[in-house]
Amino acid sequence: MMRKQKGAKRGTRSEKREVLLHDASAPCAASLSPSLEIYDTTLRDGAQAEDVSFSVEDKVRVAQKLDELGVQYIEGGWPGANPKDIEFFRIIKTIPLRHATIVAFGSTRKASNPVQKDPNIQALLASETSTITIFGKSWGLHVTDALGISLAKNLEIIGDSIHYLRSKGRRVFYDAEHFFDGYKAHPDYALETLRRAVDAGAERIILCDTNGGTMPWEVRRICEAVRREFAVPLGIHAHNDCEMAVANSLVAVETGIVQVQGTINGIGERCGNANLCSIVPNLELKMGRPVLGERLTHLKQVSGFVTEIANLMPNKHQPYVGDSAFAHKGGVHIHAVLKNPATYEHVIPERVGNRQRMLVSDYAGRSGLLEKVETYGIKLSKDHQKLQELVNTLKERESQGYQFEGAEGSFELLMRKAMGTHTPSFHLLGFRVIVEKKDENGAPVSEATVMVKVGEAIEHTAAVGAGPVNALDHALRKALEKFYPQLREVRLLDYKVRVLTANKGTESKVRVLIESGDHKDKWGTVGVSDNIMEASWQALADSIEYKLLQKERSRGTDIPRTSSRSEKTP
């Protein structure tokens, strides 16, 4: 009953916060401004990020996710630059998309080529997209120093490249590369490059901060100047070299820009591109400019999908979509958030597909820990002695070097053991790990032996692995899988070691964090010891025990209240 009442109260708070958000965005009502277009360039600009390499299949899958998210334009790549992008455009046109238009990207013709015979221009047409984005130079420095041509020749190239593509029935968006730098150096010439593009038939003019060095107040001034000169819809393409890409994009929108270009998670060359995972919710929730509507709730999922496909480490501190964006650790914060989430959350997490999290640490008090305990189906009163015992145990463990923020599997086990509700699935009788290197050039061989007791049965097994921890993992699974076949689903996804007492050199205490998963879930576990194999064993054993907690979770647990004066016998 207590849990139900609590949920009802929190629902009321959410409704109140919804009203506040709506009222705050009212002055920027979408009806007062032109509709916005989100132009995603993850598959082209994002693919230029260090450590990122998309396969053709990756690009197709990401494009489908972006379409589900509801972006209006997806820049698929540069078909004149590599065979991979050519193949992508061949495949993507066979896949029905509901919301997005696929766009091919390329440059204006080379100065030495007639437009009809320019390979890049012909590759753009061969991609068979209805819309093409073509970039040209707006900064005199690039025209003379990079291209080595005259300013007049550059204007000619811009004009006839766009005119030719338009004559073939294509919509053309013009990316004015380095526009802000060009405008600051020579505004008349920078504007003239735009004029040539507009006269040739470009339907959008995108102002690019290619070096990422422009400040928001400069963006505002220059965008307003361009809008006074041209009636054609404008776009913004910002890079993040000064950590200003999101701010610059939002300021541009305030001036009347209608197309915002960026990438998922802000990935891109050098310091990255404007981050759509921040821009879009800021537009929707802070500026009252709808772009995705209800599909905004898919944002975190798409962010994680792109991170996974790109094989990058997720940024848990990323605004809106990061795992830590709505995570609360301090006891004062947790206490306040439980009363009203708006005290420490600027928006409702579910609006972007995220969730509120209460972190387990020695900063958390009884209120925060009670909330955490209840999420596992364990019901306690706030004055129960077991709750304070758990707080004390938690603080003692963390003083030893344990960290439970990324190891909630180990925390649940610790909690259930403290409550006396957990029965171990197995008992360790011993393990041994041997690493042998037989010659200087040969690879080491790791072998582990494990002896465990399950019920009254004793199992003694050995296994080899790519390293000592891998061998120990294999041996433990080999010993237990005959008793618990579901362990065959478990995979070790990540393994991290941190030295906690570096001043002791190789005698230092270490913390091992392990992430494991099966076909539907992921969980983290932790171990701490001055012996790396012991710390690894603790984390591995917890990982197995956590997987086997399913029956315990499904039945839920109630802990009797501590006796109080009213309950004592008179």
Wavefront OBJ file of the C-alpha trace (Angstrom):
o trace
v 0.000 0.000 0.000
v 2.829 2.402 0.887
v 4.405 1.906 -2.560
v 1.128 2.592 -4.326
v 0.573 5.844 -2.456
v 4.112 6.914 -3.205
v 3.660 6.304 -6.899
v 0.473 8.348 -6.894
v 2.264 11.287 -5.329
v 5.073 11.159 -7.855
v 2.595 11.069 -10.674
v 1.095 14.295 -9.363
v 4.534 15.905 -9.248
v 5.178 14.893 -12.836
v 1.918 16.487 -13.900
v 2.870 19.692 -12.099
v 6.265 19.746 -13.759
v 4.693 19.154 -17.174
v 2.580 22.289 -16.645
v 5.646 24.311 -15.667
v 7.574 23.169 -18.722
v 4.665 23.949 -20.989
v 4.221 27.406 -19.515
v 7.945 28.148 -19.737
v 8.019 27.384 -23.446
v 4.830 29.270 -24.292
v 6.568 32.531 -25.399
v 8.403 30.568 -28.107
v 5.312 28.833 -29.442
v 5.979 26.993 -32.694
v 3.017 28.678 -34.363
v 4.958 31.960 -34.252
v 7.974 30.587 -36.157
v 8.587 28.537 -39.315
v 8.820 24.772 -38.876
v 12.272 23.373 -38.245
v 14.110 20.653 -40.163
v 16.543 18.247 -38.530
v 19.301 17.212 -40.914
v 21.403 14.334 -39.622
v 24.940 13.866 -40.912
v 26.066 11.036 -38.607
v 26.716 8.726 -41.559
v 28.970 11.222 -43.312
v 30.420 13.820 -40.917
v 30.092 11.486 -37.943
v 31.936 8.736 -39.797
v 34.930 11.066 -40.066
v 35.449 10.928 -36.293
v 38.580 9.270 -35.009
v 37.933 5.612 -34.016
v 34.660 5.464 -36.006
v 34.244 3.244 -39.046
v 30.800 2.235 -40.280
v 30.298 -0.743 -42.566
v 27.641 -0.524 -45.259
v 25.355 -2.657 -43.093
v 26.028 -0.357 -40.124
v 25.044 2.677 -42.162
v 21.806 1.091 -43.322
v 20.831 0.121 -39.771
v 21.627 3.595 -38.429
v 19.619 5.199 -41.240
v 16.615 3.068 -40.324
v 16.921 4.114 -36.664
v 17.156 7.775 -37.621
v 14.064 7.396 -39.781
v 12.188 5.848 -36.857
v 13.301 8.792 -34.722
v 11.690 11.110 -37.249
v 14.544 13.247 -38.602
v 13.655 14.929 -41.887
v 16.965 14.455 -43.731
v 19.697 11.816 -43.491
v 22.984 12.577 -45.211
v 24.110 9.143 -46.339
v 27.636 9.881 -47.447
v 29.808 11.079 -50.304
v 29.264 8.755 -53.276
v 32.186 10.266 -55.176
v 34.630 9.554 -52.353
v 34.511 5.788 -51.726
v 32.844 2.536 -52.881
v 31.250 1.987 -49.453
v 29.032 5.036 -49.855
v 28.113 4.074 -53.404
v 26.944 0.700 -52.099
v 24.990 2.356 -49.287
v 22.997 4.491 -51.735
v 22.305 1.423 -53.865
v 20.886 -0.502 -50.899
v 19.040 2.272 -49.061
v 16.816 3.084 -52.036
v 15.347 -0.434 -51.753
v 14.351 0.140 -48.106
v 11.112 2.038 -47.433
v 11.514 4.976 -45.037
v 8.579 6.675 -43.305
v 9.906 10.070 -42.310
v 13.356 10.796 -43.712
v 14.725 11.839 -47.087
v 18.135 10.384 -47.957
v 20.604 13.004 -49.159
v 23.825 12.533 -51.139
v 26.725 14.838 -50.296
v 29.573 16.096 -52.452
v 31.592 19.064 -53.619
v 31.257 21.521 -56.450
v 33.056 20.547 -59.653
v 36.821 20.821 -59.966
v 38.047 23.967 -61.686
v 39.660 21.907 -64.443
v 36.514 19.880 -65.269
v 33.454 20.853 -67.279
v 30.460 20.281 -65.020
v 28.987 17.665 -67.389
v 32.156 15.545 -67.098
v 33.071 16.073 -63.473
v 33.289 12.636 -61.742
v 32.038 13.967 -58.398
v 28.979 15.612 -59.953
v 28.186 12.477 -61.947
v 28.552 10.286 -58.838
v 26.044 12.502 -57.030
v 23.544 12.018 -59.830
v 24.244 8.271 -59.949
v 23.230 7.984 -56.272
v 19.668 8.672 -57.477
v 18.674 10.681 -54.418
v 16.026 13.337 -54.896
v 18.046 15.791 -52.795
v 21.739 16.608 -53.032
v 23.846 18.691 -50.676
v 26.823 20.274 -52.354
v 29.506 22.323 -50.626
v 31.630 25.148 -51.917
v 34.125 27.679 -50.630
v 32.952 30.897 -48.961
v 36.274 32.003 -47.501
v 38.748 33.687 -49.836
v 41.646 32.065 -47.960
v 40.431 28.615 -49.003
v 39.780 29.703 -52.571
v 43.283 31.052 -53.139
v 45.335 28.841 -50.785
v 43.499 25.497 -50.839
v 41.962 25.445 -54.341
v 44.565 27.709 -55.935
v 42.033 29.542 -58.131
v 40.716 33.056 -58.435
v 37.781 34.392 -56.456
v 35.863 34.893 -59.694
v 36.475 31.282 -60.781
v 35.132 30.027 -57.455
v 31.868 31.915 -58.032
v 31.570 30.350 -61.473
v 32.100 26.849 -60.070
v 29.427 27.315 -57.409
v 26.889 28.633 -59.892
v 27.246 26.090 -62.695
v 27.545 23.071 -60.331
v 24.206 23.875 -58.671
v 22.537 24.890 -61.934
v 23.550 21.617 -63.585
v 22.180 19.482 -60.737
v 18.943 21.475 -60.770
v 18.646 20.918 -64.526
v 18.677 17.170 -63.805
v 15.634 17.524 -61.559
v 17.415 17.401 -58.184
v 16.700 19.543 -55.158
v 19.958 21.161 -54.072
v 21.062 22.309 -50.618
v 24.215 24.425 -50.603
v 26.707 24.065 -47.731
v 28.644 27.341 -47.525
v 31.852 25.879 -46.112
v 33.806 28.111 -43.676
v 31.115 30.753 -44.105
v 31.504 32.430 -40.704
v 35.277 32.734 -41.060
v 34.807 33.958 -44.613
v 32.248 36.549 -43.552
v 34.475 37.871 -40.780
v 37.400 38.193 -43.209
v 35.527 39.525 -46.278
v 31.749 39.847 -45.821
v 30.985 41.090 -49.334
v 32.639 38.113 -51.003
v 31.133 35.600 -48.576
v 27.674 36.963 -49.330
v 28.381 36.890 -53.055
v 29.089 33.126 -52.892
v 25.638 32.663 -51.349
v 24.062 34.859 -54.005
v 25.515 32.689 -56.775
v 24.096 29.574 -55.098
v 20.639 31.127 -54.695
v 20.582 32.421 -58.279
v 21.518 28.932 -59.521
v 18.530 27.390 -57.726
v 19.700 26.214 -54.278
v 16.658 25.594 -52.050
v 18.549 25.831 -48.765
v 21.674 27.766 -47.863
v 23.520 26.217 -44.923
v 25.934 28.463 -43.059
v 28.860 26.337 -41.894
v 31.189 26.991 -38.973
v 33.604 24.431 -40.361
v 36.524 25.256 -38.056
v 34.243 25.450 -35.035
v 35.814 28.681 -33.821
v 32.868 31.098 -33.970
v 31.249 32.427 -30.802
v 27.443 32.550 -30.268
v 27.254 36.355 -30.394
v 29.080 36.267 -33.746
v 26.692 33.602 -35.042
v 23.712 35.756 -34.068
v 25.079 38.874 -35.748
v 26.093 37.104 -38.961
v 22.907 35.035 -39.283
v 20.813 38.168 -38.877
v 22.875 39.898 -41.586
v 22.406 36.987 -44.000
v 18.660 36.854 -43.355
v 18.389 40.520 -44.316
v 20.007 39.716 -47.668
v 18.219 36.478 -48.646
v 14.679 35.113 -48.515
v 15.757 31.503 -49.138
v 15.521 29.249 -46.039
v 18.814 29.041 -44.147
v 20.499 26.247 -42.206
v 23.287 25.977 -39.625
v 26.136 23.440 -39.610
v 28.343 23.882 -36.522
v 31.481 22.103 -35.373
v 32.450 21.832 -31.724
v 36.083 22.921 -31.533
v 35.241 25.601 -28.939
v 32.463 23.581 -27.236
v 29.967 25.973 -28.829
v 28.290 23.839 -31.512
v 25.033 23.297 -29.608
v 24.867 26.903 -28.401
v 25.631 28.236 -31.891
v 22.923 26.054 -33.427
v 20.285 27.226 -30.927
v 21.240 30.879 -31.362
v 20.958 30.440 -35.136
v 17.444 29.053 -34.687
v 16.518 32.118 -32.635
v 17.482 34.299 -35.638
v 15.186 32.368 -37.981
v 17.366 29.521 -39.253
v 15.064 26.640 -40.266
v 17.442 23.719 -40.852
v 19.708 22.394 -38.096
v 22.482 19.987 -39.039
v 24.308 17.747 -36.587
v 25.132 14.197 -35.560
v 23.916 11.739 -32.947
v 26.061 12.098 -29.803
v 27.991 14.892 -31.527
v 30.502 12.525 -33.140
v 32.549 14.029 -35.940
v 35.952 15.138 -37.109
v 38.337 16.665 -34.548
v 36.148 17.721 -31.578
v 32.928 16.635 -33.238
v 29.777 18.182 -34.662
v 26.738 19.796 -33.108
v 25.123 17.162 -30.896
v 21.544 16.462 -31.978
v 20.953 14.590 -28.710
v 21.234 17.953 -26.944
v 19.916 20.240 -29.683
v 16.631 18.425 -30.280
v 15.436 18.235 -26.643
v 16.546 21.826 -26.109
v 14.425 22.865 -29.081
v 11.448 20.806 -27.937
v 11.550 21.259 -24.179
v 13.261 24.617 -23.683
v 12.362 26.640 -26.757
v 8.929 25.244 -27.569
v 9.957 24.324 -31.113
v 8.531 20.858 -31.920
v 10.620 18.742 -34.274
v 10.148 15.100 -33.211
v 7.030 15.241 -31.030
v 6.275 11.967 -29.248
v 9.232 10.302 -30.965
v 11.514 12.323 -28.687
v 11.068 9.468 -26.188
v 13.211 7.303 -28.517
v 16.207 9.656 -28.302
v 18.186 7.812 -25.633
v 17.664 4.486 -27.377
v 18.924 5.883 -30.686
v 21.885 7.492 -28.927
v 22.853 4.149 -27.418
v 22.327 2.350 -30.712
v 24.710 4.647 -32.583
v 27.286 4.360 -29.785
v 27.106 0.567 -29.999
v 27.290 0.436 -33.803
v 30.217 2.880 -33.820
v 31.953 0.697 -31.195
v 32.524 3.665 -28.895
v 32.432 3.903 -25.114
v 29.149 5.525 -24.039
v 29.430 8.948 -22.435
v 27.376 8.409 -19.297
v 27.579 12.119 -18.438
v 26.069 13.275 -21.724
v 23.125 15.664 -21.155
v 19.612 14.255 -21.592
v 20.598 10.773 -22.864
v 23.542 9.806 -20.644
v 23.018 7.239 -17.891
v 24.088 9.850 -15.335
v 21.907 12.662 -16.696
v 19.201 11.990 -14.090
v 21.264 10.031 -11.542
v 21.339 11.240 -7.933
v 24.087 10.362 -5.489
v 24.142 12.905 -2.660
v 21.832 12.163 0.246
v 20.415 15.719 0.295
v 19.689 15.513 -3.432
v 18.028 12.128 -3.156
v 15.910 13.221 -0.212
v 14.662 16.249 -2.149
v 14.073 14.387 -5.413
v 11.943 11.812 -3.637
v 9.699 14.641 -2.480
v 9.620 16.405 -5.839
v 11.808 15.421 -8.828
v 11.837 19.023 -10.094
v 14.156 19.967 -7.228
v 17.149 18.489 -9.048
v 15.840 17.533 -12.519
v 15.328 20.240 -15.120
v 13.059 18.053 -17.296
v 11.187 14.783 -16.900
v 13.644 11.992 -17.869
v 10.991 9.948 -19.678
v 10.498 12.780 -22.179
v 13.797 11.776 -23.807
v 13.542 8.059 -23.030
v 15.785 8.244 -19.968
v 15.015 7.385 -16.346
v 15.693 8.627 -12.857
v 18.352 6.671 -10.945
v 19.317 6.663 -7.301
v 23.001 5.828 -7.013
v 24.219 3.656 -4.197
v 27.172 5.201 -2.386
v 28.394 6.354 0.982
v 26.835 9.745 0.169
v 23.346 8.216 0.245
v 21.297 8.369 3.440
v 18.420 6.238 4.695
v 15.827 7.834 2.397
v 17.813 7.242 -0.758
v 18.705 3.707 0.251
v 15.092 2.905 1.135
v 14.014 4.023 -2.329
v 16.732 1.832 -3.857
v 15.815 -1.203 -1.763
v 12.152 -0.920 -2.746
v 13.038 -1.044 -6.468
v 14.171 -4.630 -5.852
v 10.807 -5.634 -4.377
v 12.037 -5.602 -0.784
v 9.677 -3.728 1.511
v 11.056 -2.097 4.621
v 9.836 0.529 7.012
v 12.034 3.618 7.253
v 12.909 2.881 10.908
v 13.809 -0.787 10.347
v 17.138 -1.698 11.945
v 18.159 -3.674 8.848
v 18.094 -0.474 6.819
v 20.632 1.229 9.068
v 22.727 -1.947 9.096
v 22.762 -1.854 5.303
v 23.792 1.825 5.325
v 26.675 0.975 7.663
v 27.733 -2.041 5.593
v 27.624 0.002 2.414
v 29.764 2.771 3.853
v 32.255 0.264 5.237
v 32.567 -1.483 1.868
v 33.085 1.786 0.023
v 35.770 2.817 2.516
v 37.580 -0.379 1.491
v 37.428 0.658 -2.170
v 34.198 -0.934 -3.387
v 32.130 1.120 -5.807
v 28.514 0.200 -6.440
v 27.460 2.935 -8.870
v 28.441 0.782 -11.835
v 27.954 -2.520 -10.029
v 24.308 -2.744 -9.104
v 24.416 -6.525 -9.435
v 26.861 -6.675 -6.521
v 24.758 -4.159 -4.596
v 21.611 -6.256 -4.906
v 23.493 -9.289 -3.630
v 24.969 -7.269 -0.763
v 21.523 -5.970 0.112
v 19.860 -9.386 0.058
v 22.644 -10.896 2.155
v 22.317 -8.078 4.697
v 18.555 -8.682 4.849
v 19.063 -12.405 5.276
v 17.004 -13.246 2.205
v 19.696 -14.664 -0.081
v 20.720 -18.303 -0.305
v 24.004 -18.729 -2.258
v 23.744 -20.887 -5.379
v 27.221 -22.339 -4.804
v 30.154 -22.231 -2.399
v 33.790 -21.897 -3.414
v 36.065 -24.580 -2.086
v 39.093 -23.215 -3.877
v 40.613 -22.029 -7.152
v 44.077 -21.993 -8.687
v 45.333 -20.077 -11.719
v 48.545 -20.853 -13.586
v 50.140 -18.666 -16.269
v 52.924 -20.357 -18.211
v 55.213 -18.883 -20.874
v 57.347 -21.555 -22.486
v 59.578 -19.432 -24.699
v 60.418 -15.800 -25.289
v 58.400 -15.440 -28.507
v 55.483 -17.669 -27.611
v 52.166 -16.507 -26.184
v 51.488 -17.222 -22.489
v 49.079 -20.032 -21.651
v 46.574 -19.530 -18.816
v 44.872 -22.395 -16.991
v 42.436 -22.226 -14.081
v 41.154 -24.932 -11.738
v 37.992 -24.392 -9.690
v 36.350 -26.501 -6.969
v 32.815 -25.563 -5.927
v 30.028 -27.102 -3.887
v 26.429 -27.017 -5.125
v 24.077 -28.477 -2.537
v 25.817 -31.684 -1.503
v 27.633 -32.122 -4.846
v 31.270 -31.135 -5.300
v 32.461 -30.159 -8.767
v 36.151 -29.895 -9.676
v 36.945 -28.535 -13.161
v 39.770 -26.979 -15.157
v 39.781 -24.742 -18.231
v 42.153 -22.661 -20.313
v 41.602 -19.096 -21.507
v 43.082 -16.123 -23.333
v 44.268 -14.797 -19.984
v 44.051 -15.734 -16.307
v 40.676 -14.044 -15.732
v 39.246 -15.554 -18.908
v 40.465 -18.999 -17.814
v 38.927 -18.552 -14.345
v 35.635 -17.467 -15.947
v 35.611 -20.544 -18.196
v 36.414 -22.918 -15.327
v 33.665 -21.480 -13.094
v 31.049 -21.743 -15.827
v 32.168 -25.268 -16.668
v 31.672 -26.269 -13.037
v 28.216 -24.706 -12.703
v 26.494 -25.075 -16.072
v 25.466 -28.701 -15.423
v 23.503 -27.445 -12.395
v 22.355 -24.133 -13.923
v 22.015 -24.435 -17.725
v 20.845 -20.790 -17.965
v 24.436 -19.700 -17.346
v 25.187 -20.608 -20.967
v 23.398 -17.353 -21.888
v 25.802 -15.197 -19.877
v 28.596 -13.290 -21.604
v 31.356 -11.182 -20.074
v 30.996 -7.839 -21.883
v 33.571 -5.616 -20.205
v 36.387 -5.900 -17.671
v 38.037 -2.916 -15.968
v 40.782 -2.709 -13.367
v 41.580 0.384 -11.329
v 44.535 0.743 -8.982
v 43.308 2.196 -5.680
v 46.567 2.654 -3.758
v 49.113 3.563 -6.414
v 51.769 4.533 -3.861
v 52.261 0.833 -3.057
v 53.321 -0.067 -6.592
v 52.645 -3.685 -7.511
v 51.319 -4.327 -3.978
v 48.502 -1.844 -4.568
v 44.877 -2.682 -3.891
v 42.799 -2.926 -7.069
v 39.110 -2.691 -7.905
v 37.740 -4.909 -10.677
v 34.492 -3.954 -12.393
v 32.858 -6.497 -14.669
v 29.895 -5.999 -16.971
v 28.006 -9.149 -17.928
v 24.889 -9.727 -19.983
v 22.496 -12.203 -21.490
v 19.980 -11.962 -24.320
v 17.838 -9.399 -22.474
v 19.797 -7.693 -19.686
v 23.169 -6.279 -18.572
v 24.557 -6.005 -15.058
v 27.717 -4.874 -13.311
v 29.605 -6.492 -10.448
v 32.650 -5.483 -8.424
v 35.521 -6.998 -6.452
v 38.298 -5.392 -4.377
v 41.545 -6.924 -3.153
v 45.305 -6.437 -3.167
v 45.324 -9.591 -5.336
v 43.922 -8.999 -8.810
v 42.751 -12.611 -9.165
v 40.852 -12.462 -5.872
v 39.174 -9.202 -6.923
v 38.331 -10.764 -10.293
v 36.906 -13.848 -8.577
v 34.622 -11.708 -6.404
v 33.253 -9.886 -9.449
v 32.884 -13.097 -11.480
v 31.151 -14.961 -8.655
v 28.759 -12.053 -8.098
v 28.004 -12.002 -11.816
v 26.955 -15.653 -11.715
v 24.969 -15.241 -8.493
v 23.150 -12.227 -9.940
v 22.068 -14.200 -12.985
v 20.669 -16.900 -10.673
v 18.633 -14.407 -8.608
v 15.604 -14.625 -10.912
v 13.487 -16.858 -8.676
v 14.292 -14.726 -5.645
v 13.264 -11.560 -7.497
v 10.058 -13.030 -8.905
v 8.589 -13.881 -5.518
v 9.521 -10.551 -3.895
v 10.585 -10.190 -0.281
v 9.035 -8.655 2.799
v 11.149 -7.999 5.871
v 9.253 -7.901 9.173
v 9.230 -4.551 10.970
v 11.523 -4.118 13.949
v 9.618 -4.393 17.233
v 8.507 -1.020 18.554
v 6.978 -0.016 21.863
v 3.459 -0.386 20.478
v 4.194 -3.958 19.420
v 5.692 -5.172 22.714
v 3.689 -7.352 25.081
v 2.325 -5.265 27.977
l 1 2 3 4 5 6 7 8 9 10 11 12 13 14 15 16 17 18 19 20 21 22 23 24 25 26 27 28 29 30 31 32 33 34 35 36 37 38 39 40 41 42 43 44 45 46 47 48 49 50 51 52 53 54 55 56 57 58 59 60 61 62 63 64 65 66 67 68 69 70 71 72 73 74 75 76 77 78 79 80 81 82 83 84 85 86 87 88 89 90 91 92 93 94 95 96 97 98 99 100 101 102 103 104 105 106 107 108 109 110 111 112 113 114 115 116 117 118 119 120 121 122 123 124 125 126 127 128 129 130 131 132 133 134 135 136 137 138 139 140 141 142 143 144 145 146 147 148 149 150 151 152 153 154 155 156 157 158 159 160 161 162 163 164 165 166 167 168 169 170 171 172 173 174 175 176 177 178 179 180 181 182 183 184 185 186 187 188 189 190 191 192 193 194 195 196 197 198 199 200 201 202 203 204 205 206 207 208 209 210 211 212 213 214 215 216 217 218 219 220 221 222 223 224 225 226 227 228 229 230 231 232 233 234 235 236 237 238 239 240 241 242 243 244 245 246 247 248 249 250 251 252 253 254 255 256 257 258 259 260 261 262 263 264 265 266 267 268 269 270 271 272 273 274 275 276 277 278 279 280 281 282 283 284 285 286 287 288 289 290 291 292 293 294 295 296 297 298 299 300 301 302 303 304 305 306 307 308 309 310 311 312 313 314 315 316 317 318 319 320 321 322 323 324 325 326 327 328 329 330 331 332 333 334 335 336 337 338 339 340 341 342 343 344 345 346 347 348 349 350 351 352 353 354 355 356 357 358 359 360 361 362 363 364 365 366 367 368 369 370 371 372 373 374 375 376 377 378 379 380 381 382 383 384 385 386 387 388 389 390 391 392 393 394 395 396 397 398 399 400 401 402 403 404 405 406 407 408 409 410 411 412 413 414 415 416 417 418 419 420 421 422 423 424 425 426 427 428 429 430 431 432 433 434 435 436 437 438 439 440 441 442 443 444 445 446 447 448 449 450 451 452 453 454 455 456 457 458 459 460 461 462 463 464 465 466 467 468 469 470 471 472 473 474 475 476 477 478 479 480 481 482 483 484 485 486 487 488 489 490 491 492 493 494 495 496 497 498 499 500 501 502 503 504 505 506 507 508 509 510 511 512 513 514 515 516 517 518 519 520 521 522 523 524 525 526 527 528 529 530 531 532 533 534 535 536 537 538 539 540 541 542 543 544 545 546 547 548 549 550 551 552 553 554 555 556 557 558 559 560 561 562 563 564 565 566 567 568 569 570
